[in-house]
Amino acid sequence: MKRVILLCLALLLVQGTAFAADSIKIGLMGPITGPWASEGAEMKQVVQLLAEELNQKGGLLGKKVEVVTQDDGGDPRTAALAAQRLATQGVVAVIGTYGSAVTEATQNIYGEAKIIQIANGSTAIRLSEKGLKYFFRTCPRDDEQAKVAAQAIQKMGSKRIAILHDNSTYAKGLADETRGLLEAAKAGEIVFFDALTPKEQDYTTVLTKMKSVQPDIVFFTGYYGEAGLLLKQAKQMNWKVTFMGGDATNNPDIVKTAGKDAAAGFYFVSAPLPKDLPSDEARNFLDTFKKKYGNPPNSIYAALAGDGFRVITQAIAETKSTDPAKLADYLHKDLKDFPGLTGKISFNEKGDRVGEVYRVYRVNDEGQFILQP
């Protein structure tokens, strides 16, 4: 009887190995839990749906595509552990993640394992300045975002400018870039430049400090959770000032936190929202997504994760290989104007997306995000 059990276990092991060999594994690392869980949930939905569609068409290289998901919790330490787990699970590439500091904690792990990483929401400049062969991103960089933010601030005619960040890799970088551009253009005076502490619940102290220097506009470069509280508490203080945010404030939860009245009039810089994507590929996919999940995706970062999945599967199909060096070379040199969900995609030698992507949005009285001309 013991021999029979051992034989069965051996057969199961062989079958499991055979099954694994018949699939191409692509990792997804995102904030499935934690403060950015709404982003992670949609990232997972989009990538899984794209994998299902691809498998219905026969998969890749005659094999099924399997998505292996790890939760980074929106935290660098958790992300490092998630990356180590993915690196041992036979993944060809990893899509994600959302936050720049979270991605930075994983870059060397994937680089040393020779695993392609395609970030979808990590815009910090320094991520692509390290000479990492296997790092790419479908989102643009903060220096591109800062240009659009500085132009928008100048267009509004703001003369006294407050810039508030949260000391994260992303937020501090965007704040520094924007300040530099405004100062170089001699576009108004930076009357306040400081940081808040993320995940707190009371920001009246920093709001009071900013109010005392009488800015025309407050540019907050942190994330949507803190942005919602800033808007809510500024309204409670009866402080009527224009607020603008970076792309990390682009999330419907900002309206839930702030309330429609407090959120109305808030501007933010972002890649186009899913509803504003112009391509046929995007419209067709959004229709499919809505049929499966009941509503279209709210977040552009989910679509950018989808683009990460689409470019890596395109690379595998075109090279007929899962060799990381061949895939990286293809993405760097041969992928040109790929029709992504978020527009045409090409990468430069650093793995950065080429081309202008950012737009300016305004929140209306109904809490809707309206693309500005």
N, C-alpha and C positions, 0 to 999 in steps of 0.2 A: 504493500500500500504506500509506504514511504517513497519507494522508487517511482511509483505512478505520479505521486504529487510533485516530486522533483522534475519528472519529465514534462508534466503539464506546465509547471512554472518556466521551464526552459523554452518550451514552445511559445508561451505567451511573450517571453522576453524577445525571442526571435521575431515574432509577429509585430511586436511594438517597434522593434528596430527597423523592420521593413516598412512599416507605416510611416515612421519618421523620415526614412529615406525617400519616400514617395511624396513628401510635402516640402514646400519651400516656406520657411518660417520668417515672418517679418514682425519685429517687435513694435509695440506701442507703449511708450512711457509717458504718462500724463497724471495730472492731479485728480485722480478718481475720488479721493477724499480730501478734506482740508478746506481752506478758505476759497479755493478756486475750483471746487468740485463741479460746478455747473459747466466750466470749460472742459474739464476732463471727461464728463459724461457725454458731451456732444462730440468730442474728439473720437471717443471709442465708437459711438454710433456711426459716424461718417466712415471711419476706416473699416469697420466690420461690414458695412453695407457695400462699400467698394470691393472688398474681398469676395463677398457673396456674388456680386455681379461678375467679377472676373472668373470665379470658379464655375459659374453657369456657362461661361463661354469656353471652358476647357482648362482654366488655370494657366500656369506658366510652365513652359518646357515639358508639357505633358504631365505636370504634377499639380496637386491641389495647393493653394496658398493658405497658409495657416497664420492667423494673427495671434501673437503671444503678448498679453497685456500685463504690465507691471505698474502699480500705483506708486507715484513719487510723493504724494501728499502735499505737493507744493513746497517741499522742504529739501534743502540741499543734502542733508545727512541721509534722509530717507531715500532720496534720489540716487545717491552713491550706492546704497545697498540694492536698490532696484536695478541699477545698471550692472552691478556685479552678477545678479541673478540672470539677467537677460544674456549676459556674455557667456554663460555656461549652458544656454538652452538652444544653441545651434541656430540663432537668428542670423539672417544675411544682412539685415539693416534694421535700424530703429527709427521710428517716427516719434518726434517730440524732443524737448517738451515745451511747456508754456513760458515759465519764468526764466529770465536770463541767469540769475544766480543758481537756479536749480540745474539748468543745462550745464553751466560751467563746472559744477561738481561732478559731472559725468563724462566730460569730454576726453580726459586722459584715459579713462577706463575703456571707452569705446575705441579710442585711437590705438591703444596698446593691443587690443584684441582684434584690430583691423576689421571693425564693424562700421559700416556706413551709418552716420547719424544725420537725420534731416530734421532740424528744429522747426517748429511752426509758429512760435510766439516769442522767441528769444531774440531781441533786437539789439542788445548791447554790442557796441562796436568791437570791443576787444576779443569777443568770441572767435572772430574770423581773422584776427591779426596774429595768430599763434603758429601759422604754417601747418595746420593739421590737415592732412591729405583727405581724411574720411569725413570731415565735417561740412555740412551744407545747411542752408535754411531757405524756406520758401517765403518767409517774412522778410521785409527790408530791414536795413540797419537804422540805428538811432540818428546818425548824421543826416540821413535822408528825411527822417521824421522831423528833426529839428529845423530843417530848412522850411518845411511847410508850416510848422508851428510859428516860427519867427515871422514868416510872410503874413500869416493870419493875424498875428498880434499887431503888426504894422498896418495892415489893411483896416483893422478896427480903430486905428488912430490912438491907440493907448500910449500915453506918455510916461506914466508911472507904473512900473511893472514889478509884481511880486512873484517870485519863483519858489515853489515849495516842493521838496522831494522826500524820500523816505530812507535815504542812504543805501538802498539796494543797488546792485550792479546796474540794473536797467534804469531806475529812476534818477540816480545821481548822474549817470552818463548822459541821459537826455537833458537834464537840467543844465549841466555844464556846457553841452553843445549849444543849446538854445541861448544861454546867456552870452556865450562867445560870439554867436552870430549877431545878436541884437547890439552888443557893444561895438562890434566891428562896423555895423551899419549906422551906428550912432542913432539908433531908433529908440528914443526915450531913455529913461533912467531906471536902472534896476534898484528899487528902493528896499527890497527885501529878498534875501536868499538864505534859506535855512531848511532844516529837516524836521519831520515829525517822527514819532515812534509808531511803527505799524502795529495793528491789532489792538490798539487802545480803544476806549469807548468815548472818551471826552477830549475834544480838541479845541475847547473854548480858549485855552491859554494861548495857543499858537494863532488862533483866529484873532484874538484880541491884539496880539503883537502886530499882526499884519494890518489890522484895521487902523492902528495908531499911526501908520506911515502913509495912509490914504492912497493906496494903489488904485489905478483904473481897472486893472485886471489881475487876477491871480491865476498863474499857470501851475497846476499841480501835476507832477510827472509820475506819481505813484499809481496804485491799483484801485479798482472800482469800489472795494469795500470801504476804504478810508475816504475816497472821494464822496461817496454817498453820505457819510457822516459829516464831512466838512460842509456840504451843501445844506443838510438838515440843520446843523447847529448854527451856521451863518444866518439862516432864515430865523431861527429862534432868537438870535441876537439882533434881528432887524437890520442886518448889514446887507445893503443892496450893492453888490459889486459883481462884475462879470467874472465868472470862473471858466477856465478852459483846462482840459486834461489831455494827456497823451493817450496812446492806443490801449494802454492797460485799463483805462476807464471805460472802454467800449464793452459794456455788458449790461443787459436789461436789469440786473440786480441793483444797479446804481439808482434806478428810479424807485425800486421797492424800498431801498434803504432811506433815500432822501425824501420820498413822497413826490408826487407830480408837481405840486406847487413849488417846492424847493429846487427840483431838478430842471424846471422850465427855464430855458435860456442858457443852459450849460452847453459849451462847445467842446468838442474833442477832435483830435487828429487820429485818423485810422485808415487802414486799408478799407476798401469798400465793403459794406455789409453784404451778407448773402443776397438780400432782396434787391440790391443794386448792381449785382454782377451782370455784365452784359452778354456774355457768350452763350451760345446754344448749349455747350457742354454743361455750363452752370445751371441753366434753366431746366434742362432735362433731368439733371441729377437732383435738383431741389424738388422737382415734382415727384421723383421716385422716393426721396427721403420723406416727403410729406405723406405719401401713401403708406409708407411702412410705419412711421412713428406718430402720425397724426398732426404734425406741424412741421414747418420748415426749420432748419437750424437757425438759432439766434446769433451765434457767434461766428465771426470771420475766422477765428483761430481754428475752429473745427474744419472749415473749408480749406484752410492752409495746411492742416494735418492731412486732409484728403489729397491735396496736391503733392505732399511729400510721398504718400503711398503711390500715387499715379506716376510720379517721375522715377521712382525706384523700380516699379514693375515695368515701366517702359524700358529702362536701362537693362533689366534682366532679359526682356524679350528681344531687344535689339542686339545685345552682345551674345545671347544664347549661353549665358554664363552666370554663375553666382560668385565668381571670383571677385573679391572686394577691390583689388587693384584695377581690374578691367572695368568694373562698375564706376569707380571714382573717375577714371580717365574719360569714360563716356559722358558722365555728367559734367565734367569740367570742359571738355572739348567739343563734344558732338551733339549734345542736347541744345537745340536752338529754336527759340520761339515755340516751345511745346504748348499746346492749347490746354492750359490748366483751368481749373474751376475759377480761379481768381485772376485770370488773364494769362498772357504769354509768359513762359518761364524759360530763362536761360541762367546759367551760373558763370561767374568769373573764376579766375584762378584761386581765389580765396574761399570759394564755396558760397559767396553771397549772390543773392538774386539780383539780376540786372534789370534796370528800368524803374520808372516812377510808378509808385503804387498808392501813396498816401493821399487822402482827401480830408476835408473838414466837414463835420456834422454839427448839427444843433438840435437840442432836445426841445420839442414843442410843448404846448400846454397839456397835451394828452399823454405825454411821456414817450412819444415816438421819436426815433432818431432820423432826422431829415438831412439829406445830402445838400450841402451848400454850393451855389454856383461858383 
